[in-house]
């Protein structure tokens, strides 16, 4: 049996985006008969641990240095290592690659000096740029390689959503497993400020966020329900009329579902993806989170955007059509196939 290690982390400040897309790849690898081992620091985030436990994915503490990573690769009999991290020193992957094992690295634009045999950049329009790669390396770029969880892929509709007017729209707002920058209460207040009717579910990552959201007073015809992070999120999204989320890895899940979405740019490394997505008309843009916390032009603009989406079923349907056409949900299959092809072509012992 082929064995693959995945080196990624999660945490209260770093979030869970790297883990989520690696879990999506792991699901497909397991489906294809591959043994998968996560070597991860999960930062004490219970939701992150649960993602591995419920899928019965093997988890091992993250090795401290490259020596430990090489030793773990040998102990586990790994044929390949997948890395997905902004923090991991390039020397770690280089040491594993020097043993003859295949290395695949998931990146977001900048390669960050990471050595690899296969690079995956799942971002919109990543295929329009061509960074310098190490000799012999290949790069899988663009939304065709978006790493989406099975729970999302299996809920992809057969066609974009139709315009359905005359009913109160349902909204799901979520900002990752930790909501490290406390976006949920900001969005809750903006939704209420629209004055439009809605039935919203907002995910609160911790008790403090829950208390802030419960303090937001909905207006007439508005309902604001607060829930904890849940594995049922894909099902909630599949039944929603509108999603509000941070621009990031979850964006590609929303597009795959053909779900009209309003995105918030939370951190600087989301700028390129956010701007490309909005420019292509695949989602609506609410702006940069810090500018939405207090009254002003930016907050007023975000309220207008949300009001239009809540009151205009045709506008939501147009977003749905463009989103649905952008991501077909087969990214994990393509990435897993490329990794397995690289492993087979390497033809080296996993115990080198």
Buried (B, 14 or more C-beta within 10 A) or exposed (E): EBBBBBBBBBBBEBBBBBBBBBBBBBBBBBEBEBBBBBBBBBBEBEBBBBBBEEBEBBBEEBBEEBEBBBEBBBEBBBBBBBBBBEEBBBEBBBBBBEBBBBBBBBBBBEBBEBBBBBBBBBBBBBBEEEEEBEEEBBBBBBBBBBBBBBBBBEBBEEEBBEEEEEEBBBBBBBBBBBBBBBBBBBBBBBBBBBBBBBBBBBBBBBEEBBEBBEEBEBBEEBEBEBBEBEEEBBEBBBEBBBBBBBBBBBBBBBBBBBBBBBBBBBBEBBEBBBBBBBEEEBBBBBBBBEBBBEEEEBBEBBBEBBBBBBBBBEBBBBBBBBBBEBBBBBBBBBBBEBBBEBBEEBEEEBEE
